[in-house]
């Protein structure tokens, strides 16, 4: 039990040091004000719609070279077990 008490007291002491450090930072450190400039594109301000992806036309949402998936020429037939 004394070991548990020592552990709790040590943790409380460390928490107090952290708290004291935070209070010291708030009291003694003044942030330096600076001007921040963020550029916003005009299309975002005017509501130009969804952004256009590279390689696509403004009317579509995907690439311009759309290919159809290959369809098998013959339907696959189920094979029986033991046949080659």
C-alpha positions as CSV (number, residue, x, y, z in Angstrom):
1,X,0.0,0.0,0.0
2,X,2.8,2.5,0.7
3,X,4.1,2.0,-2.9
4,X,0.6,2.9,-4.3
5,X,0.5,6.0,-2.1
6,X,4.0,7.0,-3.3
7,X,3.0,6.5,-6.9
8,X,-0.1,8.6,-6.6
9,X,1.8,11.4,-4.9
10,X,4.5,11.3,-7.6
11,X,1.8,11.5,-10.3
12,X,0.1,14.3,-8.6
13,X,3.4,16.2,-8.2
14,X,4.1,15.7,-12.0
15,X,0.6,16.9,-12.9
16,X,1.1,20.0,-10.7
17,X,4.4,20.7,-12.5
18,X,2.7,20.5,-15.9
19,X,-0.1,22.7,-14.7
20,X,2.4,25.3,-13.3
21,X,4.2,25.2,-16.6
22,X,1.0,25.9,-18.5
23,X,0.1,28.8,-16.2
24,X,3.6,30.2,-16.7
25,X,3.3,30.1,-20.4
26,X,0.0,31.8,-20.4
27,X,1.3,34.5,-18.0
28,X,4.7,35.3,-19.6
29,X,4.4,34.6,-23.3
30,X,2.7,37.0,-25.6
31,X,2.1,35.9,-29.2
32,X,3.4,38.1,-31.9
33,X,0.5,39.2,-34.2
34,X,1.1,38.8,-37.9
35,X,-0.9,39.3,-41.1
36,X,-2.1,36.1,-42.8
37,X,-3.2,36.2,-46.5
38,X,-5.1,33.3,-48.0
39,X,-5.8,33.4,-51.7
40,X,-9.2,32.1,-52.7
41,X,-9.8,31.4,-56.4
42,X,-12.6,33.5,-58.0
43,X,-14.5,30.3,-59.1
44,X,-14.9,29.4,-55.5
45,X,-16.3,32.8,-54.7
46,X,-18.7,32.9,-57.6
47,X,-20.0,29.3,-57.2
48,X,-18.5,27.9,-60.3
49,X,-19.6,24.4,-59.4
50,X,-17.6,21.2,-58.9
51,X,-13.9,21.4,-59.7
52,X,-12.9,19.9,-63.0
53,X,-10.5,16.9,-62.8
54,X,-7.4,17.0,-65.0
55,X,-8.0,15.2,-68.3
56,X,-11.8,15.7,-68.2
57,X,-14.2,18.1,-69.9
58,X,-16.2,20.5,-67.8
59,X,-19.5,18.5,-68.6
60,X,-18.2,15.2,-67.3
61,X,-16.8,14.1,-64.0
62,X,-14.4,11.4,-65.2
63,X,-11.6,11.1,-67.7
64,X,-12.3,11.8,-71.4
65,X,-11.0,8.5,-72.6
66,X,-13.7,6.1,-71.3
67,X,-13.4,2.6,-72.4
68,X,-16.0,-0.1,-72.1
69,X,-15.2,-3.1,-70.0
70,X,-14.3,-6.2,-72.1
71,X,-17.1,-8.7,-72.3
72,X,-16.3,-12.4,-72.7
73,X,-17.0,-13.7,-76.2
74,X,-18.1,-17.1,-74.9
75,X,-20.1,-17.7,-71.8
76,X,-18.2,-19.7,-69.3
77,X,-19.6,-23.2,-68.8
78,X,-19.3,-24.9,-65.4
79,X,-16.7,-27.6,-65.4
80,X,-17.3,-31.0,-63.8
81,X,-14.9,-32.2,-61.1
82,X,-12.3,-34.5,-62.5
83,X,-12.5,-33.2,-66.1
84,X,-9.4,-31.6,-67.6
